Amino acid sequence: MITEFSRPRSDTPLIYISYGMMKCGSTLAFELTKGILEQNGFPQTRLPKSTIPGDAAQNFVTSLGLEQLEAIEREAEKRGYPIVLKTHHAPTPAVKAWVEEGRILGHCAYRDLREMALSLIDNGARSRARGGKGFSNIEDLEDALDSIRKQVPRFLAWARLPGFMPLYYNDVAFDTQNTVRRLCGQLGLDADPAKVEKIVKGERPTRYNKGVPGRFREMAAEDSELILQEFRSFYEEFIDPHGEPPQLPGATAADQAEYSAGGKPHRSWRLLRKFLGMVRRA
């Protein structure tokens, strides 16, 4: 039961970093983490600009150096609870050192790179039509791949850090309540997954583009194969060598077909999967 006296575990760090590759559900993952903390009575209001410079309304950070980390930790200590920070940048030496010391916890959001490319192209077209700057330089697949080639190493740098949980887009977007449960376990907090999902998806800026499962099927076969070949090791470790949804151990044929089509497995399978501890991706 969640009460005003809820507290994170004594070993939970005061800094939580929500990293995400662009157009991979990173904003949704960040907002879900915020929602869990806020439901436990830990407001995630904007830190002072002296601590996090810039005009962003959220606690968005870029390259975190030692002095800034110390300032953020001091602010969290004053509040008495963890603060979640959002970033698209790579971990700095200072961040890596603090993670190793157990002073930072976090997650790293990722997605099928083909879907990421399609979303980047969509956002580029939309930005140019509106006269905006964000993603406006991304006009075609090669432009999207230039961005992805820079982002994959950043993701891997975060994913290799101890205590950082990879969060797979399909699970964050379409199996949200189980993702909330995983985040709660990581933070050592309780929360109502249905309530967190309802508030975040209904009231928060999640920046969905299309938000549909299995979007990689929209890509031309030759372009799809190009990406699968170039990033073969990424797919083998984090998704599947063929880019298909993973086989679910013990699932019925109907459940596997539904999951492969972008749907959710039957509730009985999800409960069994949770019980067996086989949830592998976020």
Contacts in CASP RR format, 6 or more apart in sequence:
PFRMAT RR
TARGET T0000
AUTHOR 0000-0000-0000
METHOD contacts of the structure
MODEL  1
MITEFSRPRSDTPLIYISYGMMKCGSTLAFELTKGILEQNGFPQTRLPKS
TIPGDAAQNFVTSLGLEQLEAIEREAEKRGYPIVLKTHHAPTPAVKAWVE
EGRILGHCAYRDLREMALSLIDNGARSRARGGKGFSNIEDLEDALDSIRK
QVPRFLAWARLPGFMPLYYNDVAFDTQNTVRRLCGQLGLDADPAKVEKIV
KGERPTRYNKGVPGRFREMAAEDSELILQEFRSFYEEFIDPHGEPPQLPG
ATAADQAEYSAGGKPHRSWRLLRKFLGMVRRA
1 190 0 8 1.000
2 39 0 8 1.000
2 40 0 8 1.000
2 190 0 8 1.000
2 191 0 8 1.000
2 192 0 8 1.000
4 41 0 8 1.000
6 40 0 8 1.000
6 41 0 8 1.000
6 189 0 8 1.000
6 190 0 8 1.000
7 40 0 8 1.000
7 81 0 8 1.000
8 40 0 8 1.000
8 81 0 8 1.000
8 82 0 8 1.000
8 187 0 8 1.000
8 188 0 8 1.000
8 189 0 8 1.000
9 187 0 8 1.000
9 188 0 8 1.000
12 82 0 8 1.000
12 105 0 8 1.000
12 187 0 8 1.000
12 188 0 8 1.000
13 82 0 8 1.000
13 102 0 8 1.000
13 103 0 8 1.000
13 104 0 8 1.000
13 105 0 8 1.000
14 73 0 8 1.000
14 76 0 8 1.000
14 77 0 8 1.000
14 80 0 8 1.000
14 81 0 8 1.000
14 82 0 8 1.000
14 83 0 8 1.000
14 103 0 8 1.000
15 69 0 8 1.000
15 72 0 8 1.000
15 73 0 8 1.000
15 76 0 8 1.000
15 82 0 8 1.000
15 83 0 8 1.000
15 85 0 8 1.000
15 98 0 8 1.000
15 103 0 8 1.000
15 104 0 8 1.000
15 105 0 8 1.000
16 33 0 8 1.000
16 82 0 8 1.000
16 83 0 8 1.000
16 84 0 8 1.000
16 85 0 8 1.000
16 104 0 8 1.000
16 105 0 8 1.000
16 106 0 8 1.000
16 187 0 8 1.000
17 61 0 8 1.000
17 84 0 8 1.000
17 85 0 8 1.000
17 87 0 8 1.000
17 95 0 8 1.000
17 104 0 8 1.000
17 105 0 8 1.000
17 106 0 8 1.000
17 107 0 8 1.000
17 158 0 8 1.000
17 164 0 8 1.000
18 26 0 8 1.000
18 29 0 8 1.000
18 30 0 8 1.000
18 33 0 8 1.000
18 84 0 8 1.000
18 85 0 8 1.000
18 86 0 8 1.000
18 87 0 8 1.000
18 106 0 8 1.000
18 107 0 8 1.000
18 109 0 8 1.000
19 26 0 8 1.000
19 87 0 8 1.000
19 88 0 8 1.000
19 89 0 8 1.000
19 91 0 8 1.000
19 106 0 8 1.000
19 107 0 8 1.000
19 108 0 8 1.000
19 109 0 8 1.000
19 154 0 8 1.000
19 155 0 8 1.000
19 158 0 8 1.000
19 164 0 8 1.000
20 26 0 8 1.000
20 29 0 8 1.000
20 87 0 8 1.000
20 88 0 8 1.000
20 108 0 8 1.000
20 109 0 8 1.000
20 110 0 8 1.000
20 155 0 8 1.000
20 158 0 8 1.000
21 88 0 8 1.000
21 109 0 8 1.000
21 110 0 8 1.000
21 111 0 8 1.000
21 116 0 8 1.000
21 148 0 8 1.000
21 151 0 8 1.000
21 152 0 8 1.000
21 154 0 8 1.000
21 155 0 8 1.000
22 88 0 8 1.000
22 116 0 8 1.000
22 120 0 8 1.000
22 147 0 8 1.000
22 151 0 8 1.000
23 111 0 8 1.000
23 116 0 8 1.000
23 119 0 8 1.000
23 120 0 8 1.000
23 123 0 8 1.000
23 209 0 8 1.000
24 109 0 8 1.000
24 110 0 8 1.000
24 111 0 8 1.000
24 116 0 8 1.000
24 169 0 8 1.000
25 109 0 8 1.000
25 111 0 8 1.000
25 169 0 8 1.000
25 172 0 8 1.000
25 173 0 8 1.000
25 206 0 8 1.000
25 207 0 8 1.000
26 86 0 8 1.000
26 88 0 8 1.000
26 109 0 8 1.000
27 86 0 8 1.000
27 205 0 8 1.000
27 206 0 8 1.000
27 207 0 8 1.000
28 172 0 8 1.000
28 173 0 8 1.000
28 176 0 8 1.000
28 200 0 8 1.000
28 201 0 8 1.000
28 206 0 8 1.000
28 207 0 8 1.000
28 208 0 8 1.000
29 107 0 8 1.000
29 109 0 8 1.000
29 167 0 8 1.000
29 172 0 8 1.000
29 179 0 8 1.000
29 282 0 8 1.000
30 58 0 8 1.000
30 84 0 8 1.000
30 86 0 8 1.000
31 200 0 8 1.000
31 204 0 8 1.000
31 205 0 8 1.000
31 206 0 8 1.000
32 172 0 8 1.000
32 176 0 8 1.000
32 179 0 8 1.000
32 180 0 8 1.000
32 183 0 8 1.000
32 196 0 8 1.000
32 197 0 8 1.000
32 200 0 8 1.000
33 84 0 8 1.000
33 107 0 8 1.000
33 183 0 8 1.000
33 187 0 8 1.000
34 44 0 8 1.000
34 84 0 8 1.000
34 200 0 8 1.000
34 204 0 8 1.000
35 44 0 8 1.000
35 191 0 8 1.000
35 196 0 8 1.000
35 199 0 8 1.000
35 200 0 8 1.000
36 180 0 8 1.000
36 183 0 8 1.000
36 184 0 8 1.000
36 187 0 8 1.000
36 189 0 8 1.000
36 191 0 8 1.000
36 196 0 8 1.000
37 44 0 8 1.000
37 81 0 8 1.000
37 82 0 8 1.000
37 84 0 8 1.000
37 187 0 8 1.000
37 189 0 8 1.000
38 44 0 8 1.000
39 191 0 8 1.000
39 192 0 8 1.000
39 195 0 8 1.000
39 196 0 8 1.000
40 81 0 8 1.000
40 189 0 8 1.000
40 190 0 8 1.000
40 191 0 8 1.000
41 81 0 8 1.000
42 79 0 8 1.000
42 81 0 8 1.000
42 82 0 8 1.000
43 79 0 8 1.000
44 59 0 8 1.000
44 83 0 8 1.000
44 84 0 8 1.000
46 52 0 8 1.000
46 57 0 8 1.000
46 58 0 8 1.000
46 59 0 8 1.000
47 59 0 8 1.000
47 72 0 8 1.000
47 75 0 8 1.000
47 83 0 8 1.000
48 75 0 8 1.000
50 71 0 8 1.000
51 68 0 8 1.000
51 71 0 8 1.000
51 72 0 8 1.000
51 75 0 8 1.000
52 59 0 8 1.000
52 60 0 8 1.000
52 61 0 8 1.000
52 68 0 8 1.000
52 72 0 8 1.000
52 85 0 8 1.000
58 86 0 8 1.000
59 83 0 8 1.000
59 84 0 8 1.000
59 85 0 8 1.000
59 86 0 8 1.000
60 85 0 8 1.000
60 86 0 8 1.000
60 87 0 8 1.000
61 68 0 8 1.000
61 85 0 8 1.000
61 86 0 8 1.000
61 87 0 8 1.000
61 89 0 8 1.000
62 87 0 8 1.000
62 89 0 8 1.000
63 89 0 8 1.000
63 90 0 8 1.000
63 92 0 8 1.000
64 72 0 8 1.000
64 85 0 8 1.000
64 87 0 8 1.000
64 89 0 8 1.000
64 92 0 8 1.000
64 94 0 8 1.000
64 95 0 8 1.000
65 92 0 8 1.000
65 94 0 8 1.000
65 95 0 8 1.000
66 94 0 8 1.000
69 94 0 8 1.000
69 95 0 8 1.000
69 98 0 8 1.000
69 104 0 8 1.000
72 83 0 8 1.000
72 85 0 8 1.000
73 103 0 8 1.000
75 83 0 8 1.000
76 82 0 8 1.000
76 83 0 8 1.000
82 105 0 8 1.000
82 187 0 8 1.000
88 151 0 8 1.000
88 154 0 8 1.000
89 154 0 8 1.000
90 153 0 8 1.000
90 154 0 8 1.000
90 157 0 8 1.000
90 158 0 8 1.000
91 99 0 8 1.000
91 157 0 8 1.000
91 158 0 8 1.000
91 161 0 8 1.000
95 104 0 8 1.000
96 161 0 8 1.000
98 104 0 8 1.000
99 105 0 8 1.000
99 161 0 8 1.000
99 162 0 8 1.000
99 163 0 8 1.000
99 164 0 8 1.000
100 162 0 8 1.000
105 163 0 8 1.000
105 164 0 8 1.000
105 186 0 8 1.000
105 187 0 8 1.000
106 163 0 8 1.000
106 164 0 8 1.000
106 165 0 8 1.000
106 186 0 8 1.000
107 164 0 8 1.000
107 165 0 8 1.000
107 166 0 8 1.000
107 167 0 8 1.000
107 183 0 8 1.000
107 186 0 8 1.000
107 282 0 8 1.000
108 155 0 8 1.000
108 158 0 8 1.000
108 159 0 8 1.000
108 164 0 8 1.000
108 165 0 8 1.000
108 166 0 8 1.000
108 167 0 8 1.000
109 166 0 8 1.000
109 167 0 8 1.000
109 169 0 8 1.000
109 172 0 8 1.000
109 282 0 8 1.000
110 155 0 8 1.000
110 159 0 8 1.000
110 166 0 8 1.000
110 167 0 8 1.000
110 168 0 8 1.000
110 169 0 8 1.000
110 238 0 8 1.000
111 168 0 8 1.000
111 169 0 8 1.000
111 170 0 8 1.000
112 169 0 8 1.000
112 170 0 8 1.000
112 214 0 8 1.000
112 215 0 8 1.000
112 216 0 8 1.000
112 239 0 8 1.000
112 243 0 8 1.000
113 148 0 8 1.000
113 152 0 8 1.000
113 227 0 8 1.000
113 231 0 8 1.000
113 234 0 8 1.000
113 235 0 8 1.000
114 215 0 8 1.000
114 216 0 8 1.000
114 219 0 8 1.000
114 223 0 8 1.000
114 224 0 8 1.000
114 227 0 8 1.000
114 228 0 8 1.000
114 243 0 8 1.000
115 169 0 8 1.000
115 214 0 8 1.000
115 215 0 8 1.000
115 216 0 8 1.000
116 144 0 8 1.000
116 148 0 8 1.000
117 141 0 8 1.000
117 144 0 8 1.000
117 145 0 8 1.000
117 148 0 8 1.000
117 219 0 8 1.000
117 227 0 8 1.000
118 144 0 8 1.000
118 215 0 8 1.000
118 216 0 8 1.000
118 218 0 8 1.000
118 219 0 8 1.000
119 209 0 8 1.000
119 210 0 8 1.000
119 215 0 8 1.000
120 135 0 8 1.000
120 138 0 8 1.000
120 143 0 8 1.000
120 144 0 8 1.000
120 147 0 8 1.000
120 148 0 8 1.000
121 138 0 8 1.000
121 139 0 8 1.000
121 140 0 8 1.000
121 141 0 8 1.000
121 143 0 8 1.000
121 144 0 8 1.000
122 209 0 8 1.000
122 210 0 8 1.000
123 134 0 8 1.000
123 135 0 8 1.000
123 138 0 8 1.000
123 209 0 8 1.000
124 134 0 8 1.000
124 135 0 8 1.000
124 136 0 8 1.000
124 137 0 8 1.000
124 138 0 8 1.000
124 139 0 8 1.000
125 139 0 8 1.000
126 135 0 8 1.000
127 133 0 8 1.000
127 134 0 8 1.000
127 135 0 8 1.000
127 136 0 8 1.000
128 136 0 8 1.000
128 139 0 8 1.000
137 143 0 8 1.000
138 144 0 8 1.000
138 147 0 8 1.000
141 223 0 8 1.000
145 227 0 8 1.000
145 230 0 8 1.000
148 231 0 8 1.000
152 231 0 8 1.000
152 234 0 8 1.000
156 234 0 8 1.000
158 164 0 8 1.000
159 166 0 8 1.000
159 238 0 8 1.000
163 186 0 8 1.000
165 182 0 8 1.000
165 183 0 8 1.000
165 186 0 8 1.000
165 282 0 8 1.000
166 238 0 8 1.000
166 281 0 8 1.000
166 282 0 8 1.000
167 179 0 8 1.000
167 281 0 8 1.000
167 282 0 8 1.000
168 238 0 8 1.000
168 239 0 8 1.000
168 281 0 8 1.000
168 282 0 8 1.000
170 213 0 8 1.000
170 214 0 8 1.000
170 245 0 8 1.000
170 262 0 8 1.000
170 281 0 8 1.000
171 178 0 8 1.000
171 179 0 8 1.000
171 281 0 8 1.000
171 282 0 8 1.000
172 179 0 8 1.000
172 282 0 8 1.000
173 208 0 8 1.000
173 211 0 8 1.000
173 213 0 8 1.000
174 213 0 8 1.000
174 262 0 8 1.000
174 263 0 8 1.000
174 264 0 8 1.000
175 264 0 8 1.000
175 270 0 8 1.000
176 193 0 8 1.000
176 197 0 8 1.000
176 200 0 8 1.000
176 201 0 8 1.000
177 193 0 8 1.000
177 194 0 8 1.000
177 196 0 8 1.000
177 197 0 8 1.000
178 193 0 8 1.000
178 270 0 8 1.000
178 274 0 8 1.000
178 279 0 8 1.000
179 282 0 8 1.000
180 191 0 8 1.000
180 193 0 8 1.000
180 196 0 8 1.000
180 197 0 8 1.000
181 193 0 8 1.000
181 274 0 8 1.000
182 279 0 8 1.000
182 282 0 8 1.000
184 190 0 8 1.000
184 191 0 8 1.000
184 193 0 8 1.000
200 206 0 8 1.000
213 261 0 8 1.000
213 262 0 8 1.000
213 263 0 8 1.000
214 261 0 8 1.000
214 262 0 8 1.000
216 224 0 8 1.000
216 243 0 8 1.000
219 227 0 8 1.000
228 235 0 8 1.000
228 241 0 8 1.000
228 242 0 8 1.000
228 243 0 8 1.000
232 241 0 8 1.000
235 241 0 8 1.000
235 242 0 8 1.000
235 243 0 8 1.000
238 281 0 8 1.000
239 246 0 8 1.000
239 281 0 8 1.000
240 246 0 8 1.000
244 260 0 8 1.000
245 259 0 8 1.000
245 260 0 8 1.000
245 262 0 8 1.000
246 280 0 8 1.000
246 281 0 8 1.000
247 256 0 8 1.000
248 255 0 8 1.000
248 256 0 8 1.000
248 259 0 8 1.000
248 265 0 8 1.000
248 269 0 8 1.000
248 273 0 8 1.000
248 278 0 8 1.000
249 273 0 8 1.000
249 276 0 8 1.000
249 278 0 8 1.000
250 269 0 8 1.000
250 272 0 8 1.000
251 259 0 8 1.000
251 265 0 8 1.000
251 269 0 8 1.000
251 273 0 8 1.000
252 266 0 8 1.000
252 269 0 8 1.000
254 266 0 8 1.000
255 265 0 8 1.000
255 266 0 8 1.000
255 269 0 8 1.000
256 265 0 8 1.000
258 264 0 8 1.000
258 265 0 8 1.000
258 266 0 8 1.000
259 265 0 8 1.000
264 270 0 8 1.000
265 273 0 8 1.000
273 279 0 8 1.000
END
